[in-house]
Amino acid sequence: MIDLDKYQTSKKIPTQARSKETVRQILLAAARLFADKGVASVTTNDIADSAGVPIGSVYSYFDDKNAIIASLFELYKSDLIHTMDDLSTNPLLPRMNRFEVATIIINTWSYYLQQNHPLSYVLFARSEPALQDMVLEQLGRLQVSFCKLLHTKSPNRVHDNGPGSPCHLILQQGMSIAETSELLYRDNPIARQKFIDMSIPPYCKFVEAIK
């Protein structure tokens, strides 16, 4: 599950237990409202009401709704980076073939999404021009972590992690599989897993084709 205590605010950083809990409730309320009503229809007033805090408290820590979305996006990416880093240090990784590595990545990603769905703000952040610069750094850090994982598996290959690079394309394709499985089969775990199982073989071929 997303650890809301790892948040980042766009304004002042809470230092006391009470203020930390206020920010936590704001983010929790926002995530729930985005899931129930859709990101576009939720206002900062809605978030404040749902969190049970004055609207002034919201603006004490966040510039606007986009800043709240960026903080949630940061939590999402931080969790994924942690997952990639853990896999990179797995002592069994050198013994795994690419199919096994791809299976672990996609299934882990999909399971994470199942536990935290629906992550509607993730898709919104990618499609909203005003948020592109705000989430660019998080995406870049995720690419670096993923590139490290690929390099650990194939140390003799150079993996550039810039836009349009093999690392970037492989990551985007993997994200697409995991997130699409959640969007299409959120309430049907059997169908979700079948979709993932069918997607992994062509994903592995895609990886081999562009590396």
N, C-alpha and C positions, 0 to 999 in steps of 0.2 A: 504494500500500500504506500501511497505517497506520504512522505514524512513532512507534514506542514511546518515542522520546527526548523526546516532548512531554508525557509523562504528568504527572499531579498525584497526590500522595499525600495521605492523610488525616491523617498524623502528621508525623514529621520529614521534611525535604526532604534528599535525598542530595546531597552536595557533591563527594565524591571519585569518581574514575572507577570504583573497585571497587564502591562502594555504588550508583552509578547503574546499573551493569551488573546488580547484584543485583535492583533494582526492575524493570529491563527484563525479566529472566528470569522474574520472578514474573508479570508481566502477560502475557508470551508464553505461559507455561505455562497460565495461567488461560484465555486465549482458546482455546487448543488443547483443553483439557479440556472447556470449555463446549461446544465444537463437537462433540467426540466422544461425550460422556456426557450432555450436557444440563446446564443450569445448576443445577437443583434437586438433582441427585445428587452434585455436586462439593463437597468440603469444603476448608477451608483446609489441612488436612493433605495432601490429594491434591495441591493446588497446590504446597505446599512440596516434596513428594517429586518431583514432575515437574520443578520448577525446580532441584532439587538443592541446596536451601538449608535450613537449620534452620527449624522452625516459628516460632522466636523472631524470625527475620529478617523473616518475613512480618508479624508483629505489630509489628515495629519501625516499619513504614511504613504499615500499613493496620489500621484498627480491626477489620475483619471482612471476610467475603466480599462483603457489599454495598458496602463501600468500594472493593474491587477492581473490582467491576462498574461502579461510578460512575466510576472512573478510565478504564476502557475506553470507557464511554459518552462521556466527555469527549473522548477521542481521536477517536471517530467523529464527534461533532458539530463539533469543531474542523476536521476535514478538510472537512466539508460547508460550513462557514462560509467557509473559504478558497476553495472552489469557487465559491460564490455571489458572493463579493467579486471574484474574478477576472472572472467573467462581467459583473458590474456595470461594470467598467472597460474592457470590450471596446469598441474604437472602432466596431465594426460593429453594436453593439447597437441604436442608433437606426434603422438601416436594416432591421432584422429585423422580420418580422411576428410576431404572438403564437404562431402555430403553430410557427415556427422556434425561437423562444425556448423554448417548452414542450418541443420535441423535444430541444434541447440539454440542458435541465435533466434531463429524465427519462433520457435515454441516458447522460449523464455519471454520474448517480446510480446507474443500474443497473450501469454498468461498474465503478464504485467497489465496489459490493457484490460483483460477480463476483470481484474481486481480493482481497477480504477476507472472503469468506463462510466458514462461516455465522456471521452475527452474532446468534446466539441470545440473547446477553445484552442486545441492544437490545430485543427483544420482552419479555424477562423484566423489564427495568427499567421498562417501561411498565405492566406488569401487577402488579408487586409493590408493595403500598401503602407498605412501609417504604422504598422507593427513590424515591418520588415527589418528596419535597422535595429529595433529593440531586441529582436530574437536572433539576429545574425551572429552575434558572439556565441550564444548557446549552441547554435547549429555548428559553428566552426569547431567548438570544443568537442562536440560529439563526433565530428568527422576525424579529428585528431585521435581520439580514443579508439574509434573503429579502425582507423588506419594502423594503429599500433597492434591491434588484434590481427589484422591481415599480415602484417610484417612478422609477427611472432610465429604465425603459421607458415609463412613462406619467407624466411629471412634473406634468401638470395635474390629476392625481387624488390625493386624499388617502388614504393607506393606513394606517389604524390597525392596529397589530400586536398588540392585546390578544386575550385568549381570545374566540373566537366572531366575531372580525373577519374581513373578506374575506381579508386576508393569512393569518390563521391557518387558515382553511378551505382556501385554495388550497394552502398548504404541506402540510397534513395529507393532502390528496388526492394530491398529487405523491409524498409519502413512501409512501403506500399502494400506488401503482402500481409504483414502483421496488422496494419490499421484497417485494410480492406476486410480482412476476416472478421474484425470486431464490428465494423459498420454493417456488414451484410448479415452476420450470423450471431448477433449479440445474445439472443435468447435461445440459441440452438447449438450447444457445445459439440454435439456429434457432427453437425454440418460444418461447424467452424474448423474442427480438426481435420475433416475430410478435405476441405478447401486448402488448408495448410499443407497436408500430405501431398496433394496434387500439385501444389505450387513449388515445392522444394526442388524436385528434379529439374524442371526448367530453370529455376533460379541458379542451380549449380552449373548448368550449361551456360547460362548467361555470364556467370562469374568467370568461367574458363575462357569464354569467347573474347572478353574484353581485357583480360589481364596480360 
